[in-house]
Amino acid sequence: MADRQGADAAAILPGAGTIDLQEEGSHGVLLLHGFGDTPQTLALLARRLRKSRYSVLAPLLPGHGRSMESFGKSRATEWIAAARDAYIEMRSRHDSVSVVGLSMGGALAVLVAAEQHEIPALILIAPYLGMPALLRLAAATHWLWGGLAGEVNARNPRSIHDPIEREKNLAYGAVTGRELHELSTVVHRARKALVNVRAPTLIIQSREDPRCPPEVAKFALEALGSAEKKLVWTEGAGHIITVDYGRERVFSEVERWLDAHGGRGEAAATKERLPNIPAAKTDPGRIR
């Protein structure tokens, strides 16, 4: 097992590893990244929340942040299980854990929240909860064309408007037919699970998102079973709004929602006893 874990860690791209900024006793926040991407898209938010005395974990999902070969072998069931396991692990260390998901991570967050009704706050950032008709068709027929097409370019420069942050992004930028099918599986399950969510839920969505049209966010808001829910619109950014222009407003909205739903009291209570927090170090496997 140790040898296998070492091999997995060695295969992780520099800067793509799990972000672990946890501290015993403070309010936990689980951050879930998107399809074909890495926790790097959540690093700025993670550090912002840690500075505010939240305990943060952003795990690297199976098959992500390594190679297209590794990605092609990973499955929706593994991504869902990894999200669930990360929540359970955090819950064992903290009195309460809120969940934040970006893109497909938003769909995974919905699946976790639909099962765990004690979650005090759920935040969905540009949640990928709907696929365009052509992509749904491609996913459903992947067995026909996937083997012939191989890796298909999936980059969209409009996903991140900021050219500096776009250059930093560690996403694969490609997809196979099989992985598109796995993504559709996550989306389908999450859409069905929305009605079972009970946590107060905030959705943050850019009006200029090239991946998720506004109609998807509106659908999610309507379908959520939460008694308390809110949709906040942003402008001037693309899909990965945690690194794009206007990200500070996104971070402020996230903090306000967490503070309003049980987070601030617990986090602030630990402020006096916590040491100064050094800048997170980047290594191939894990950021602490």
SVG drawing of the C-alpha trace seen along z (x, -y; Angstrom):
<svg xmlns="http://www.w3.org/2000/svg" viewBox="-38 -42 46 44">
<polyline fill="none" stroke="black" stroke-width="0.4" points="0.0,0.0 2.8,-2.4 4.6,-1.8 1.3,-2.4 0.7,-5.6 4.2,-6.8 3.8,-6.0 0.5,-7.9 2.1,-10.9 5.1,-10.9 2.7,-11.0 1.0,-14.1 1.8,-17.3 3.6,-20.0 1.1,-22.3 -1.9,-19.9 -1.9,-18.1 -4.4,-18.1 -4.5,-21.3 -4.7,-20.5 -5.0,-23.6 -6.8,-21.9 -6.6,-22.8 -8.3,-20.7 -11.3,-22.3 -12.1,-24.9 -15.0,-24.9 -14.2,-22.6 -14.7,-23.6 -14.4,-20.9 -13.6,-22.3 -14.2,-20.1 -12.6,-20.9 -13.9,-20.4 -13.8,-17.8 -10.3,-17.3 -9.0,-20.1 -7.1,-20.3 -7.3,-21.9 -5.1,-24.7 -8.3,-26.4 -9.3,-26.6 -6.0,-27.5 -6.7,-31.2 -10.1,-30.6 -8.5,-28.0 -5.9,-30.4 -8.5,-33.2 -10.7,-30.9 -7.7,-29.7 -6.8,-33.3 -10.3,-33.7 -9.6,-30.8 -11.5,-28.1 -10.1,-24.6 -9.8,-23.8 -9.3,-20.6 -9.4,-20.5 -8.6,-16.9 -7.3,-15.9 -9.9,-13.6 -8.8,-10.2 -7.4,-10.4 -6.9,-14.1 -3.7,-16.2 -1.6,-13.3 -1.8,-12.2 -4.5,-11.7 -3.9,-7.9 -4.7,-8.1 -7.7,-10.3 -9.0,-7.9 -9.0,-5.1 -10.9,-7.0 -14.7,-6.7 -17.6,-8.7 -18.1,-6.3 -14.5,-7.0 -14.9,-10.7 -18.2,-10.5 -16.6,-8.1 -13.6,-10.4 -15.8,-13.4 -17.9,-11.4 -14.8,-10.0 -13.2,-13.4 -16.3,-14.8 -16.4,-11.8 -12.7,-12.2 -13.2,-15.9 -16.3,-15.4 -14.3,-13.1 -12.0,-16.0 -14.5,-18.9 -17.8,-19.5 -19.2,-20.7 -18.1,-20.8 -19.5,-23.0 -19.0,-22.0 -18.0,-24.1 -17.9,-22.8 -16.7,-24.3 -18.0,-23.2 -18.3,-19.3 -17.2,-19.7 -20.5,-21.5 -22.3,-18.4 -20.3,-16.2 -21.1,-18.7 -24.8,-18.2 -24.4,-14.4 -22.6,-14.7 -25.2,-17.2 -28.1,-15.1 -26.8,-12.3 -25.4,-14.4 -28.2,-16.5 -26.1,-17.9 -24.1,-20.1 -24.5,-23.7 -23.8,-25.4 -23.5,-24.4 -21.9,-26.6 -22.1,-25.8 -19.7,-27.9 -20.5,-27.7 -22.0,-24.2 -22.0,-21.8 -25.5,-20.5 -26.5,-20.5 -24.9,-19.3 -25.7,-20.8 -27.8,-18.5 -24.8,-17.7 -22.6,-16.8 -25.3,-14.6 -25.6,-12.8 -21.8,-12.4 -21.7,-11.0 -24.4,-8.6 -22.8,-7.3 -19.2,-7.4 -18.8,-3.7 -19.4,-4.4 -16.8,-7.2 -14.6,-7.4 -12.1,-4.8 -11.6,-6.3 -11.4,-9.9 -9.1,-9.4 -8.4,-12.6 -10.5,-15.6 -9.5,-19.2 -11.7,-20.6 -10.0,-24.0 -12.1,-27.1 -10.1,-30.4 -13.4,-32.0 -13.4,-29.7 -10.8,-32.0 -10.7,-35.6 -7.6,-36.6 -4.7,-35.6 -2.3,-35.2 -4.5,-32.8 -5.4,-31.0 -1.7,-30.3 -1.4,-28.9 -4.3,-26.5 -3.3,-22.8 -6.4,-21.3 -5.8,-18.6 -7.6,-20.6 -8.7,-17.4 -11.4,-14.7 -12.1,-11.2 -15.5,-9.8 -15.5,-7.6 -14.7,-10.4 -17.4,-12.5 -19.8,-9.7 -18.5,-9.6 -19.1,-13.3 -22.7,-12.9 -23.2,-10.2 -22.2,-12.6 -24.4,-15.4 -27.4,-13.0 -27.1,-11.8 -26.6,-15.3 -29.7,-16.7 -31.8,-13.9 -30.3,-14.6 -31.0,-18.3 -34.4,-17.8 -32.8,-15.9 -30.5,-18.7 -31.4,-20.4 -28.4,-22.6 -28.8,-26.4 -27.4,-26.7 -25.7,-29.6 -25.1,-29.4 -22.6,-31.8 -22.8,-32.0 -21.2,-34.2 -23.5,-35.5 -20.6,-35.0 -19.9,-31.3 -19.2,-29.4 -19.7,-26.0 -22.8,-26.5 -25.5,-28.7 -27.6,-30.8 -30.6,-28.5 -28.7,-25.7 -28.2,-27.9 -31.8,-28.9 -32.9,-25.2 -30.6,-24.2 -32.1,-27.0 -35.6,-25.9 -34.9,-22.2 -33.0,-22.4 -34.9,-21.0 -33.2,-23.6 -35.6,-25.9 -32.9,-28.6 -31.3,-29.2 -29.8,-32.1 -28.4,-32.7 -25.8,-35.4 -24.7,-36.6 -21.3,-37.8 -20.0,-39.4 -16.7,-39.9 -15.5,-36.3 -15.8,-33.0 -16.4,-29.6 -13.5,-29.2 -14.6,-32.3 -12.4,-31.4 -9.3,-32.5 -10.8,-34.9 -11.5,-38.6 -13.8,-39.5 -12.7,-36.6 -12.5,-38.7 -16.3,-39.3 -16.8,-35.5 -14.6,-34.9 -16.5,-37.5 -19.9,-35.9 -18.5,-32.5 -17.3,-33.9 -20.5,-35.7 -22.5,-32.5 -20.3,-30.5 -20.3,-33.1 -24.1,-33.3 -24.5,-29.6 -22.5,-28.6 -19.0,-29.0 -17.8,-32.4 -18.6,-31.6 -16.6,-28.4 -13.7,-29.8 -13.4,-33.0 -13.4,-31.2 -10.1,-29.5 -8.4,-32.7 -6.6,-33.4 -5.1,-30.0 -4.0,-29.4 -0.4,-30.4 0.4,-32.6 -0.3,-30.7 2.7,-30.4 2.2,-30.6 1.2,-27.2 4.0,-25.2 3.6,-23.6 4.8,-20.1 3.9,-17.5 1.5,-15.6 0.0,-17.8 -0.1,-21.4 -0.1,-22.1"/>
</svg>
